[in-house]
Amino acid sequence: MHEFELLDDIQLRLEIRHAIPQIHSLETKELDKTARSFLRGKKKFNMDPTKGINYLVENALLERRAESVAEFLYKEEGLDKTAIGNFLGEREELHLEILKAFVGLHEFSDLNLVQALRQFLWSFRLPGEAQKIDRMMEAFATRYCDCNPGVFQSADTCYILSFAVIMLNTSLHNPNVKDKPSLQRFVSMNRGINHGEDLPTELLTKLYTSIRSEPFKIPEDDGNDLTLTFFNPDREGWLLKMGGRVKTWKRRWFILTDNCLYYFEFTIDKDPIGIIPLEDLSVRKLHDTGKPVEYCFLFFIPSEGALSSVTHIRSVNHTAAAEWMKTYCLELYNPGGQKIKACKTENKGRVVQGKHRSYKLSAAAADDRDGWIDAIRSSVTKNPFCDLVSLRKKKIISNSS
């Protein structure tokens, strides 16, 4: 009896030994399937953050808890920084909890404000919407004060100074800003923000020196192209563009987003062939251009004498091209009188700076023209940082009086 049991045991061991490779193979296939699903979820997140999170949760790859989602956003590689910023800035209750948990993963203890901002702003890209920026910077200020009690009298002070530092970074390191703020001006701008009292000059000097020595590093999107920049634009559509030197009309796809007007040869192109930054420009209607051009509007920077270069753009309507010849125009101009700092790609792929002093745009109909005017005007005037800081300063003044 003992002998038969021994033989059965040996046979069982042999069967197990033969089955182990098959078990490992099944486990490997299952792991590969899980890894592929997780990668698919990350890609979905980069294209649409909410859909990506929902996909990961539905496939049991992520828990729908604030702490779990926050850790995913904070630690997972390959996530688009712009998508992270937009997702964290949403106002739904779960998003607010995720934002709080995400900020809580940052350790700001014993860091000065610039050091903390460097760490924070590297983990995502600030969205363009003012309300989203407000929620995110509010969460940062609260977390910084929790980690460094006694540095500021309130989170409002930290909030205002954080924006002042971000704007200082832009002013000092943007080549388009000619009037660089001095230390004295930076100190003066931040007087009375600590509940009516001044912050120590030594603190402000240290922050100023740090930013002057090294600008903030803005994280690049892991997608490695501009595709996500053009998601959910302010406005897009076909237009005809007349060249500056050669006055010929060319059909282009225009996208207005992130305070810039981009134009492409085809809608499927990833990279634009031209970019017109709208910073510091103003817009107004141009009723008479001297030519019978329908529904057009003009971008230009006024200077002494005649305009040296004009770019015309007209809306495309394939079925009614012959109906375009009327005069509904607008102009975009820089009150400072400088050239528009646009750029374009030449035939050989070389990027060159544009030399235009004006741009004309036209639309196929009055409502189309007005829609472009309104969208461009909103983009030109949009500066959420200044508005947010102004509101918070009024709050501090009201509380301290």
ZIVENTA-V856335 format. One record per backbone hydrogen bond with DSSP energy under -1.0 kcal/mol. NH is the residue of the N-H (numbers start at 1). CO is the residue of the C=O. E is the energy in kcal/mol with one decimal. If there is no record, write none. Layout:
NH;CO;E / NH;CO;E
//
This chain:
5;1;-2.0 / 6;2;-1.9 / 7;3;-2.1 / 8;4;-2.5 / 9;5;-2.2 / 10;6;-2.2 / 11;7;-2.7 / 12;8;-2.4 / 13;9;-2.2 / 14;10;-2.2 / 15;11;-2.2 / 16;12;-2.4 / 17;13;-2.5 / 18;14;-2.2 / 19;15;-1.7 / 20;16;-1.7 / 23;19;-2.3 / 24;20;-2.9 / 25;21;-2.4 / 26;22;-2.3 / 27;23;-2.6 / 28;24;-2.8 / 29;25;-2.5 / 30;26;-2.3 / 31;27;-2.5 / 32;28;-2.8 / 33;29;-2.4 / 34;30;-2.3 / 35;31;-2.8 / 36;32;-2.5 / 37;33;-2.3 / 38;34;-2.5 / 39;35;-2.5 / 40;36;-2.4 / 41;37;-2.2 / 42;38;-2.0 / 43;39;-2.2 / 44;40;-2.4 / 45;41;-2.2 / 46;42;-2.2 / 47;43;-1.4 / 48;44;-3.3 / 52;48;-2.4 / 53;49;-2.4 / 54;50;-2.4 / 55;51;-2.3 / 56;52;-2.1 / 57;53;-2.3 / 58;54;-2.8 / 59;55;-1.5 / 60;57;-1.8 / 61;56;-3.1 / 65;63;-2.0 / 69;65;-2.6 / 70;66;-2.5 / 71;67;-2.1 / 72;68;-2.0 / 73;69;-2.4 / 74;70;-2.2 / 75;71;-2.6 / 76;72;-1.8 / 84;80;-2.1 / 85;81;-2.2 / 86;82;-2.4 / 87;83;-2.3 / 88;84;-2.6 / 89;85;-1.4 / 90;87;-1.2 / 96;92;-2.3 / 97;93;-2.1 / 98;94;-2.5 / 99;95;-2.8 / 100;96;-2.1 / 101;97;-2.3 / 102;98;-2.9 / 103;99;-2.7 / 104;100;-1.9 / 105;102;-1.0 / 106;103;-1.6 / 111;108;-1.9 / 116;112;-2.3 / 117;113;-2.5 / 118;114;-2.5 / 119;115;-1.8 / 120;116;-2.7 / 121;117;-3.0 / 123;120;-1.3 / 125;81;-1.9 / 133;129;-2.3 / 134;130;-2.5 / 135;131;-2.1 / 136;132;-2.2 / 137;133;-2.8 / 138;134;-2.1 / 139;135;-1.9 / 140;136;-2.1 / 141;137;-2.6 / 142;138;-2.2 / 143;139;-2.3 / 144;140;-2.9 / 145;141;-2.2 / 146;142;-1.9 / 147;143;-2.1 / 148;144;-1.7 / 151;148;-1.5 / 158;154;-1.3 / 159;155;-2.6 / 160;156;-2.5 / 161;157;-2.5 / 162;158;-2.2 / 163;159;-1.8 / 164;160;-2.2 / 165;161;-2.3 / 166;162;-2.2 / 167;163;-2.7 / 168;164;-2.0 / 169;165;-2.4 / 170;166;-1.7 / 171;167;-2.5 / 172;168;-2.6 / 173;169;-1.7 / 174;170;-1.9 / 177;174;-1.9 / 180;178;-1.3 / 186;182;-2.2 / 187;183;-2.6 / 188;184;-2.4 / 189;185;-2.6 / 191;188;-1.4 / 194;197;-2.2 / 195;193;-1.2 / 196;192;-1.3 / 197;194;-1.1 / 204;200;-1.8 / 205;201;-2.7 / 206;202;-2.1 / 207;203;-2.1 / 208;204;-2.6 / 209;205;-2.6 / 210;206;-2.0 / 211;207;-2.1 / 212;208;-2.6 / 213;209;-2.1 / 214;210;-1.9 / 224;221;-1.6 / 229;226;-1.0 / 230;227;-1.2 / 231;228;-1.3 / 234;256;-2.4 / 235;256;-1.3 / 237;254;-2.1 / 239;252;-3.1 / 240;314;-8.6 / 241;250;-3.8 / 242;312;-7.3 / 243;248;-1.6 / 248;246;-2.4 / 250;241;-1.9 / 252;239;-3.5 / 253;264;-2.4 / 254;237;-2.9 / 255;262;-2.8 / 256;235;-3.3 / 257;260;-2.2 / 260;257;-1.7 / 261;276;-2.3 / 262;255;-3.2 / 263;274;-2.1 / 264;253;-2.5 / 269;266;-1.1 / 273;263;-2.4 / 274;263;-1.2 / 275;343;-2.7 / 276;261;-2.6 / 278;259;-2.8 / 281;278;-1.7 / 282;333;-4.0 / 284;331;-2.8 / 286;329;-3.6 / 293;291;-2.3 / 294;324;-1.1 / 297;361;-9.9 / 298;330;-9.9 / 299;359;-9.9 / 300;332;-9.9 / 301;357;-7.0 / 314;240;-4.0 / 316;238;-1.3 / 320;317;-1.2 / 323;320;-1.4 / 324;321;-1.3 / 326;324;-2.1 / 329;286;-1.3 / 331;284;-5.1 / 332;298;-1.3 / 333;282;-3.0 / 337;334;-2.0 / 340;356;-1.7 / 342;340;-2.0 / 343;275;-2.2 / 344;352;-2.3 / 345;273;-2.5 / 346;350;-3.0 / 349;346;-2.0 / 352;344;-2.7 / 354;342;-3.2 / 359;299;-9.9 / 360;311;-9.7 / 361;297;-9.9 / 362;313;-2.8 / 363;295;-8.9 / 369;365;-2.5 / 370;366;-2.8 / 371;367;-2.0 / 372;368;-2.1 / 373;369;-2.4 / 374;370;-2.7 / 375;371;-2.2 / 376;372;-2.7 / 377;373;-2.8 / 378;374;-2.3 / 379;375;-2.0 / 380;376;-2.9 / 381;377;-2.3 / 387;383;-1.4 / 388;384;-2.6 / 389;385;-2.5 / 390;386;-2.3 / 391;387;-2.1 / 392;388;-2.0 / 393;389;-2.5 / 394;390;-2.0 / 395;391;-1.6 / 396;392;-2.1 / 397;393;-2.6 / 398;394;-2.2 / 399;395;-2.2 / 400;396;-2.3 / 401;397;-1.1
//
